[in-house]
Structure formats: C-alpha cells, structure tokens
Amino acid sequence: MSLPIILATLRQRFTSPMRIVILITVIWMSMIPVILSPGSGFSILGDCYFLALTIAAGMIGQDVSSGTLQLVFARPVTRAQYVFSKWAAVTLGTWCVIALECVLAGIVMLVRGAPVPWGGAALYLANNALLALGTAAVMALFSALVPGLGDLGLLFLAFLSSQVIGGIGSFRNWRLAMRAAEELQRSLKPEIELWSLTHGHPIPWSMVVAYFSTVALCLAIAILLMNRKELSYASSGV
Amino acid sequence: MDGIRIEGLTKTFRAGQVRALDGVTLEIAPGEVFGIIGPNGAGKTTLLGCLLGFLRPDAGHISVDGHEPDDLVVRSMSGYLPERLTLDRWMTGRDFLAYHHALARLSAPARASEVATSLARVGLEPEAATRPIRRYSRGMLQRLGLAQALLGQPRYVFLDEPASGVDPAGVVLFRRLLGEVKSRGATVVLNSHQLDQVERVCDRVAFVKQGRVEAMETLHAGATMARVLRIRCPADGIVVAREVLERAAVRAGAELREVAPPLARFAVADDSGAARLVRELVAAGVPLAEVTPEEGRLERLFLEDEARGGPA
C-alpha cells in the first residue's frame, strides 16, 4: 500500500463540499431515531452502507476521468498498490465516520438519560467496519470498470437486475432465480451479520467464507482491470 | 547507464484499425536531449506513452537503462510532464509537489525544503504555493507540472509539450531548466510542436510521421553539422553578381542555394566549410555586412515534407 495515496484520497474525499453535505445529512438523519428513542440501542442507527457509498463513489474512476492517474503511475507505485491504497482509504474514511456517528449517538443517549449499551456499540462498530470493508471492495471493482462516478450507476443497475431476477423468480416460483438474486445482492453488499450473536445465534461459516471471498475477488478483479488499463488519451484517439 | 533503446515498436488502436506506431527503432544515449517532432496524429504521444509503460506495444521492445519501461526502478529515476496537464485541482501547489515527492519515495525530512526549492525554481511565488490548483492559470499549471517532473533530479525526463501555454519568460525559464537538467547528465525526451524551442535545446530530433521515424536530425553536434549560411551585403553597397557568389561557393566546396539581393543563402557541409566560404567571399571582394547560420532547420524539414506530400 502507498501511504501518500491513502492520505491524499482521504483528503480528497473529505474536502469535497458535496460529499461533506451528504455525510452531514446522513449522520443527522441517523440521529433522529436516537433522539426520539434513546433507549433503543445502537442498532437503531442502521448500517453504514450509504455512508460507505458516499465516500467510495468514483474512488478510481474519478482519477481515470480527470487524467491524474498518469502522473501517479509515472511514479514508483504498482497498480495493485494503488487499488489497495484506494480501498484502504475509503474503508478508513468510512470507519472514521461510523466512529463519529457512534460517539454522537452515545452523547445523545447520555443527554437523554438513557443507558449507553457499550457492548452494543462495539457490535455496531464491528458490524459496520466489516460492511465498510466489503462495500469499498465492491466499489473498487466498479470504479475500475467505468470512469467518473459511473460506479454508482453500475451498482444501481446491478441492484436493479437482482430485483428484477428475484421478482421474476418469485412470480414464476423459480427457486434458482430467487437464489441467484439473493446471492447477487449479498455480493453487492458484503457483510457479516454480527447482530445475530446478540440473539445467541452463531454466525454460519458459509457467511464468513462468502464475505471474504467476495472482498478478495472484487479486489483481485479490480487489480486485473487496472493492470490491463492503457493510460493515454492516445488510446482513445491516437 | 544504457540509455533508451526502442526496437521495432508497433502499436495499434481500435483492434488494429489505427496503426499509431509502425516499427519505430531508436536509440537515445544517456545524457542526450532528444526531440520528437511531427504533425498531429503522427504517433508522438503514443511513443511517449509506450516509453513510460502507459501503453502496451503490439510488437517490439523498449528498454530504459536495461529495464522494462514500467519497471519501478525506471519510474523511481524518471520524471514526466504530460501534455494534457490535469493535476489534482483540490490540492494547493505545495501539497501537490509534496504528494509527488512522497510518491517518488524521496527523503521525507527534506520534503518541505525541496518542495519550496522546486517551486522557486519554476518561478512560482510563495503565495501561489498555498493557492488551490483550480485557481492556477495555464502557465502556472505548466510551471507546477514541470516542477513536479523535475522533483528528485530524475535521470530520465519525459516532457510532452512542456512550454505550451507558457509566457515568454516561462519559455526562457523552461530552456534554462532544461540546460540545468542536461548539465547534470540526465536524458531528456521532449515532444513538442514548438520547433524553434526544440532546435535550441535538443541534441537530436526524430521526425515522426504516420507512426514511423521519417528522418533524424543532429542539431548540436558542432563541426560535423551541415547547415545553411545566410549572408547579407550592405543595402547601399554594390550588387554582387550571381556568378561571383557561385564561383566562391564552388571554391569553398559549398552550394549557392538562393540569391535575393542583398541576401544570399549557401549550404555548407560543416563549420570548416563555413569558414572556407567566408574566406572565399571576402577574397572575391564580396562586401559582407552579416553572416548568420540559418535557424528553422526543423521548420524546413516540415515544409519539405509538406512539399513531398503533405502532413499525415
């Protein structure tokens, strides 16, 4: 990994006015249920998927479309290092926002006189940390495929496809189609549901394997795509 | 040091429909300032893209100092200024240079001072260093890009249209910096449309057309260099007969190219040929007010090519 790329990506993500507005809005919206029902614990905050998408959108594609990638790859940085660094930066950035959200929720609970469930906070953080890691990997793959913010469009199309396949499957009672839609959705939003531990249910090993294989596969394909990418405006014109 | 070797380089786009480079073979010696000129779409930027490892050739081979062009060893000793300069616009000039200083794995403790020195070298004011790049003018961007390319004193410098959009002072600065780069023994590959600049700074120039090296010109090789001399007689003096000029040229081993009183142009083989010509002209009683080597050889190369069939 390359520390300068991680730091530059974090700065880039957190100095974008649009992203900041969206993040503040999302955090504020997530605080409303905590304010209204402070004793409901941290699970009421929901997951960090939208936050992760906000931070991840265009993580590689924006560098491709702006043309800054050429200067980076003229430096002693491998393309794999670049992809890993982008992934790490988005994950770290999302973790920071989740931590901030968690701290704010804890403060609201204390102010409203409700007990702060520390165990729940730890579980919330761990659950969302894994979701952030997985979402960043999926977005790295989509962002390596299309320039600009096209990764969001691809993600939307993939979700839409899964809904359509699932809908057709349930209408026709095609179990295979329903299963395929379910797997596609899991791949688009890779997570390990740690919340089930609170109900005494163990986490199935298949979920853990599926999660890590999705993350590894997304990163591997993203690196492969970047390695095959030709970096010159000449490649699209001469 | 091996320099740069390019052998039979071929690169096509659009599934082979567009042949951008067609069997290019070149050798660029260590410490040489090498120019690439040619009409638009000739394949100059594609050649640079292959040299930097951004593009994968369909055939042929490139080695930089004995390494593949995308080898990290090569990248750690290279600097690159792209033609379409798109920098990270949200950064300040200083941040941008510090970022590339870190990416180049240069000494962290020396970063602040080296960045400040680099900014000063390209004539960017301290105030500009703290300004976001999105507020830079085209010329300032070009200067910052050049500072970035020269960070860490690279042994190989690849410049794609470095003086485009730069004011005259910037052009002079660019020439001075290139002189400094050359004096420390770095190899420079320069792609430019500004032929006068290329002519002033390059040791050799490749004229690329339709993906092929059509001609190679040696510009700064001193005594071995063929050139055109232009003489001017005093405007109020006597008109010298063409025959007198022709006889002097023959005696000096030169060739009379053109007579348009009070000017005349001669082709000479080298510096001693030029000296012989001047001696013969004086001996023939030709009143010389001025003798100058003619600039614009590359321009002539272009014009001659155009006369042969026009640019690609």
Interface residues (C-beta under 8 A of the other chain):
Chain A: S2 L3 P4 I5 A8 R11 Q12 T15 S16 S66 G67 T68 Q70 L71 V72 F73 A74 R75 P76 V77 T78 E230 L231 S232 Y233 A234 S235 G237 V238
Chain B: F13 V18 A20 G41 G43 T45 T46 G49 L52 G53 F54 L55 R56 L72 V73 R75 S76 S78 G79 Y80 P82 R84 T86 L87 D88 R89 W90 M91 Y99 H100 A102 L103 A104 R105 Q148 F158
